[in-house]
Amino acid sequence: MMKKIITSTFFALSAIILVSGCGSDSTPPPTTLTGTAATGAPIDGTVYVKDAKGVEKSIATAANGSFTLDVTGMTPTYLLKVVPSNGSATLYSYAAKNGTVNLTPTTNLAMLLASNSSNLDTVYAGWDGSAISEAAVKAAEGTVRANLAAEFTAAGLDINSVDLFTTPFTADGSGIDGVMDNLTIAVDFVAGSYTFADTSGTTFNESAAAPAPANAISIVTVSGATHVLNGTYSSACYGSTDGRIDSVTITGTTWVNAAAIYPGDTSCSNTPAVSAITATISKKTDKQISGWTGQGGVIPTRADGSGQLSATETVTPFDITVTNVTGSAFAGVSIGFTATGFYVFDDTASGYIMYRDDDGSIASASDPFVSAGSGLSGTGSTGGTGGSGSSSFALSTVTITGSAIEMANTSWSSNCYNDGTNDRMDTVIFNGSTGVTINKTTYTSGSSCTSWTGATSTTGDIENTLSKSTTGWLDAALASASSGPMKADGSGAIPDSTAFTYRIIRVTSTNDPSEYVGGLVPFGFVVDDTSVPPTVYRVGLIASQPFDIMIIPLY
């Protein structure tokens, strides 16, 4: 079983909250779901779709099984079904976004696998977009497609060029439709079972994965070999209150990070609420890690038991750019946001163990990290002390040890705190070396930042950078003086007088009623780099956004 590789999000030191971004793409996204309902022959029936808010629409299929549903105003993720007029079995499908989606016996079987053999009639009735993840659907689609390899080859089709859910086809007996003519698939959702038969005599293998596409990314492994990132990589069930299983599904350059959360069920056996981040990935140049952190900094033992992994393991970093977000666990993560990540891939024994950078305090082992200044860009999750390399930083920020870290292209998130009216979480995003976005997300007071009520976003340009020192610390809850917080390494409190980097931001856009375009926003961070990753405290007065639950530095 693989050790835990994913935290609540991939992108920050703690649970990052971002406000949805917008791009400059001039082509508007589709406002329809369009596809074909067929078993080989076109299906005469009605297609139903239910969105993540429980809104349902329907439309009759055309004579050739095609359909187009206007989903304007609806919210992905969608669960679809087609109910044939002749009373034959209902078929299910899934769409994470608007566009093409098919309903066939192959999507129906994939949905059974993706739902862990749940009764989809029941799932559809209560659909809120969370019961089945995009990652699970992608993995199940790959499994079904892999079992159709012989049929695809016989039909002259490239198995890597087809997606059973989203590749358009016509129910005319050719291509994909011709493959379905040679299949007999029956699914019993009540019993959670199925039968599968094709003309090639294939025995269905639930462990099969579709072949890696040509654009799949390969990463270097501990043994010095390479591993092609393809398929689903999952954690075991973990959690002391709510059970959780994390997974990453990688197909070519598409990366899906899913979190299945089981409220009050630490055995992960009930129906979970599933959230997911979809992104594209692009490979970077191999690097050596800077060491291991967390869990006492103990370097994990090699899978073959021959000793510890190295403090300088070679890894293959990759950039991740978010393209879609579903589910409450990742609510507000910004589309278009980019981070850099990597895995130490221990293949020294049968199977493998993956260790992800900045895996968090609930990881099953220490985490590999790459220090800032080493040339690996990304979020604060890969930051560290800069040392002598700080002079090359695009946006250098002084730390309490007198060193520096790189702030350009990083994101920093607060803990949940109460501002006197609402629970809050705040995020500062450094856009390159010249811009900053400050996001404030509010929740119902006393909800521990689980009941979302609103969010604001303010973006600006950095106009001035100054060196300052704090004059003390304030207990924000009591509005009274306080001693500084304990250093991350436990060596004592952060002094009242601590150097920090102070920046002035000129607002260029905002929907925060307390800010205005052209206004100035001052802020800075006290950076505790006595551990890796560093801890940051936002400097300000009572009305500012502390990056510690209780204690904020004054200047």
ABEGO torsion letter per residue (X at the ends): XBBBABBABAABABBBBBBBBBBABABBBBABBBBBBBAGBBBBBBBBBBBAAGBBBBBBBBAAGBBBBBABGBBOBBBBBBBBAAGBBBBBBBBABBEBBBBBAAAAAAAAAAAGGBBAAAAAAABAGAABBAAAAAAAAAAAAAAAAAAAAAAGBBAAABBAAABBBBBAGBEAAAAAAABBBBBBAAAGBBBBBBAAGBBBBAABBBBBBAABBBBBBAAGBBBBBBEBBBBBBBEAABBBBBBBBBBEABBBBBBBBBBGBAAGABBBBBBBBBBBBBBBBBBBBAEBBEGGGBBBBBAAGAEBBBAABBBBBBBBBBABBBEAAABGBBBGBBBBBBBBBBAABBEBBBBBBGAEAABABBBBBBBBGAGBBEBAAABBBAEAAAAABABBBBBAAGBBBBABGBBBBBBBBBAGABBBBBBBBBBEAABBBBBBBBBBBGAGGABBAEBBBBBBBBABBBBBBBAEBBBAAAGBBBBBBBBAAGAEBBBABBBBBBBBBBBABBABAABBBGBBBBBBBBBBAABOBBBBBBBEBAABBBABAABBBBX
